[in-house]
Amino acid sequence: MGALCGAVAVHSGAVRAAALVHGQGTPTLTFLTVAADVRERGLATGLLACITAGLHQQGVPELASATSATNTASLRWHLTRG
């Protein structure tokens, strides 16, 4: 199945962050990346807000996500967002 939805952050013509959501039932955030030189500036959080707002407008109440236990940056990001 293709992506259900996604979002990108572009600055000066370059993609600086991107996110994709897949799935049926409870959709899952399956891809999220932010360029190293612009991390810790809220881009991932902004993409998440954009995606969840769009899903809520479609009547989708929640979004699932997972990360590796060894990815400390991702774990920290997930823990601060529930």
C-alpha positions in Angstrom: 0.0 0.0 0.0 1.3 3.5 -0.8 1.6 6.4 1.6 -1.7 7.5 3.2 -0.3 11.0 3.6 2.9 12.9 4.2 4.5 16.3 4.7 7.7 18.0 3.7 9.5 21.2 4.9 11.3 23.1 2.2 13.7 26.0 2.5 15.4 27.7 -0.4 14.2 25.0 -2.7 15.7 22.1 -0.7 13.8 19.6 1.3 14.9 19.9 4.9 12.5 17.4 6.6 10.0 14.8 5.4 7.5 12.5 7.0 5.3 9.7 5.6 2.3 7.9 7.1 1.1 4.4 6.0 -1.6 2.0 7.0 -5.2 1.3 7.5 -7.1 1.4 10.8 -4.6 3.2 13.0 -2.1 4.8 10.6 1.6 4.7 11.4 4.3 7.3 11.0 6.7 5.1 9.1 9.3 7.7 8.0 10.5 10.9 9.5 13.8 12.6 8.8 15.3 16.0 9.3 18.5 17.3 7.8 21.3 17.3 10.3 22.0 21.0 10.1 18.4 22.0 11.0 17.6 19.5 13.8 16.3 20.7 17.1 14.4 23.5 15.5 10.9 22.1 15.6 10.6 20.8 12.0 9.7 17.3 12.9 7.1 18.6 15.4 5.7 20.9 12.8 5.4 18.0 10.3 3.7 15.9 13.0 1.2 18.7 13.7 0.4 19.1 10.0 -0.1 15.4 9.5 -2.2 14.9 12.6 -4.4 17.9 11.8 -5.0 16.5 8.3 -5.8 13.0 9.8 -8.2 14.5 12.3 -10.0 16.4 9.6 -10.5 13.0 7.9 -11.9 11.5 11.1 -8.8 9.6 12.1 -8.3 10.0 15.9 -4.8 8.7 16.4 -1.4 8.0 14.8 0.9 5.2 15.8 4.7 5.4 15.6 7.7 3.3 16.7 11.4 3.6 17.0 14.5 1.5 17.8 15.6 1.3 21.4 19.1 2.3 20.2 18.0 5.5 18.5 18.2 7.9 21.5 17.3 11.1 19.6 14.1 9.4 18.2 13.3 8.0 21.6 13.6 11.4 23.2 11.4 12.9 20.5 8.7 10.2 20.9 8.7 10.4 24.7 8.1 14.2 24.6 5.1 13.8 22.3 3.4 10.8 23.9 
